[in-house]
Amino acid sequence: AGDVGSAMRGFGIPVTIVTLGSKGALITADGFETKIDAPQVTAVDTTGAGDVFAGTLAGLLANGCVLQEAASVAVAAASLSVTRSKTTPSFPTRDELATLFGQARQMKQGHAPDA
């Protein structure tokens, strides 16, 4: 996956995010590479998980969230979505996204997320 980031930089694309399914995502940018691990879940239906990831990431970035934090929440949201059946009903609610965002903030500050 890191090779994709290197290849994209060769085309003038400075930042790439590669989703890794149950293994999370990889962000590559000038000078760094960050892997975001996905929480372990029991997958029921993976349809739409990429859409959940992309939509969550885009929404958070559009609202001023920093890339690594937005990607962490997007990975968690996609992981949550695969635990449910069907595409649209599996999408996390606004309240669930707020909870995931709060947990990502706690992790960033070095605290275990509240259960």
C-alpha positions in Angstrom: 0.0 0.0 0.0 2.9 2.3 0.7 4.0 1.8 -2.9 0.8 3.3 -4.1 1.6 6.5 -2.1 5.0 6.7 -3.7 3.6 6.1 -7.1 1.0 8.8 -6.7 3.6 11.3 -5.5 5.4 10.6 -8.8 2.2 12.0 -10.5 2.2 15.1 -8.3 -0.4 13.9 -5.8 1.1 14.8 -2.4 -1.3 12.8 -0.1 -2.9 9.4 -0.6 -5.1 7.3 1.6 -5.4 3.6 0.8 -8.1 1.6 2.5 -7.0 -1.8 3.8 -10.3 -3.4 4.6 -10.3 -5.0 8.0 -6.7 -3.8 8.5 -7.7 -0.1 8.4 -6.1 2.5 6.2 -2.7 3.9 5.2 -2.0 7.6 4.8 1.1 8.6 2.9 2.2 12.2 2.5 5.5 14.0 2.0 7.8 12.8 4.8 5.4 10.5 6.6 3.4 7.3 6.4 0.7 6.5 9.0 -1.2 3.3 9.4 -4.6 3.5 11.1 -5.7 0.2 12.5 -9.3 -0.8 12.3 -11.1 -2.1 15.4 -11.7 -5.8 15.3 -15.3 -6.5 14.5 -17.4 -9.4 13.2 -18.3 -8.4 9.7 -21.9 -9.1 8.6 -22.0 -7.2 5.3 -19.1 -5.2 3.8 -21.3 -3.5 1.1 -21.0 0.2 1.4 -18.0 0.3 3.8 -15.9 2.2 1.4 -18.7 4.7 0.9 -19.0 5.2 4.7 -15.2 5.7 4.9 -15.1 8.2 2.0 -18.2 10.1 3.1 -17.1 10.3 6.7 -13.6 11.4 5.7 -14.9 14.1 3.3 -17.4 15.4 5.7 -14.9 15.7 8.5 -12.2 17.3 6.3 -14.8 19.8 4.9 -15.6 20.8 8.5 -11.9 21.5 9.4 -10.9 18.2 11.0 -7.2 17.3 10.5 -6.5 14.5 8.1 -5.2 11.8 10.6 -8.1 12.4 13.0 -10.7 12.4 10.1 -9.2 9.1 8.7 -9.3 7.5 12.2 -13.0 8.3 12.6 -13.6 7.2 9.0 -12.0 3.8 9.6 -14.0 3.4 12.8 -17.2 4.4 11.0 -16.6 1.9 8.2 -15.8 -0.8 10.7 -19.1 -0.1 12.5 -21.0 -0.2 9.2 -19.8 -3.8 8.3 -21.4 -5.1 11.5 -24.9 -4.4 10.0 -26.8 -5.7 7.1 -27.6 -3.9 3.9 -26.0 -0.7 2.6 -27.9 2.4 3.7 -29.2 1.0 7.1 -25.6 0.1 7.9 -24.4 3.8 7.8 -23.6 5.2 11.2 -26.0 7.8 12.6 -24.8 11.4 13.4 -24.8 10.4 17.1 -22.7 7.4 16.4 -20.2 9.5 14.4 -20.0 12.0 17.3 -19.2 9.1 19.6 -16.5 7.8 17.3 -15.1 11.3 16.9 -14.9 11.7 20.7 -13.2 8.4 21.0 -10.6 9.4 18.4 -9.9 12.6 20.3 -9.4 10.6 23.5 -7.0 8.3 21.7 -5.1 11.2 20.3 -4.7 12.6 23.8 -3.4 9.2 25.0 -6.5 8.1 26.9 -8.4 4.9 26.4 -11.9 5.7 24.9 -14.8 5.5 27.3 -16.7 2.3 26.9 
